[in-house]
C-alpha cells in the first residue's frame, strides 16, 4: 500500500504563526553573530500524528534589529501541536525569522531525532541582497 502525502502540506506557507518581536540593535554598525539553540523543539508528524523532536539552531548577523527571546520561545512552542514535515518547518521558521528582524545573514539547522533508523538534518541559509 502506497502512502499518500498529496495535499498534506498544501497550505503550509500560509500557516499563521505567532509574531516574533524584535528590539533595536545599538551596534548595527558592527558585524557580529548571535546563536540561538532550542534542543527541545517539538512538532508533529503530519502523516502519523506522532511527535517529532529536534535540536534547532539559528545563527544570524543582525542589522537594525535583534530577536526578542521570550517571543521567539513562544513562537517555537507554537509548533508543538502542528503537523508539519521536517523540511517545511525549518523553511517556515527561517522565513518568519527573516521577516521579523531582517538580518544581514541567517542560517538554520534542524537535527531531528532518529525515526525508523533514519536521522534527518535540514539546513537553510539566507543572505540579504
C-alpha positions in Angstrom: 0.0 0.0 0.0 1.5 3.3 -1.1 1.4 6.2 1.4 -0.4 9.3 0.1 1.2 12.7 1.0 -0.6 14.7 -1.7 -2.1 17.9 -0.4 -0.9 17.1 3.2 1.1 20.3 3.4 -0.5 22.3 0.6 -1.1 25.5 2.6 1.9 25.3 4.9 3.4 28.6 3.6 0.2 30.4 4.7 0.3 28.9 8.3 -0.5 31.7 10.7 2.2 31.7 13.3 2.8 33.9 16.4 4.6 37.2 15.9 8.3 37.3 16.6 9.2 40.5 18.4 12.4 42.4 17.9 14.4 45.2 19.6 16.6 47.9 18.1 20.2 46.9 17.8 22.5 49.6 19.2 25.5 48.0 17.4 24.0 47.8 13.9 27.3 49.3 12.6 29.2 46.2 13.7 29.0 42.8 12.2 28.6 40.0 14.8 26.9 36.7 15.1 24.1 35.6 17.5 23.4 31.9 18.0 20.0 30.7 19.3 19.6 27.0 20.1 16.4 25.1 21.0 17.5 21.5 21.9 13.9 20.6 22.9 12.0 21.6 19.7 8.9 19.5 19.0 6.3 19.3 16.2 4.1 16.5 15.0 4.4 14.2 12.0 1.5 15.1 9.7 1.2 11.6 8.5 1.3 9.6 11.7 0.4 12.2 14.3 3.4 11.1 16.4 5.7 13.7 18.0 9.0 14.7 16.3 11.8 16.0 18.4 14.7 18.1 17.2 17.6 20.4 18.1 17.1 23.6 16.1 19.9 26.2 15.9 19.7 29.6 14.3 22.8 31.8 13.8 22.3 35.3 12.5 24.1 38.5 11.9 21.7 41.2 13.0 21.3 44.5 11.1 18.9 47.1 12.7 17.0 44.6 14.9 17.7 41.6 17.2 15.2 38.9 18.1 13.4 39.2 21.5 13.9 35.8 23.1 10.6 35.4 25.0 8.5 35.9 21.9 10.8 33.6 20.0 10.4 30.9 22.6 6.6 31.2 22.3 6.9 31.1 18.6 8.9 27.9 18.7 6.4 26.4 21.2 3.6 27.0 18.7 4.8 24.1 16.6 4.3 21.6 19.4 0.9 20.6 18.1 1.4 21.4 14.4 1.6 18.6 11.9 4.5 19.6 9.6 7.3 17.9 7.7 10.8 18.5 8.9 11.8 20.2 5.7 8.8 22.6 5.9 9.2 23.6 9.5 12.8 24.6 9.1 12.0 26.7 6.0 8.9 28.2 7.7 10.9 29.2 10.8 13.6 30.8 8.8 11.2 32.7 6.6 9.3 34.1 9.7 12.6 34.9 11.4 14.0 36.8 8.5 10.7 38.7 8.1 10.8 39.7 11.7 14.4 41.0 12.1 15.7 41.4 8.5 19.2 40.2 9.4 22.3 40.6 7.2 22.6 36.8 7.2 20.9 33.8 8.8 21.4 30.1 9.0 19.2 27.5 10.5 19.9 23.8 11.2 17.4 21.3 12.4 18.6 17.9 13.6 15.6 15.7 14.1 15.8 12.6 16.3 16.2 9.3 14.6 12.9 7.7 13.5 12.8 4.4 11.7 16.5 4.2 11.7 17.0 7.5 9.8 18.1 10.8 11.2 17.1 13.9 9.3 19.1 17.1 9.3 17.7 20.1 7.4 19.7 23.4 6.9 19.0 26.6 5.1 20.9 29.9 4.6 19.7 33.4 4.0 21.8 36.4 2.8 20.3 39.8 2.4 20.7 41.2 -1.1 
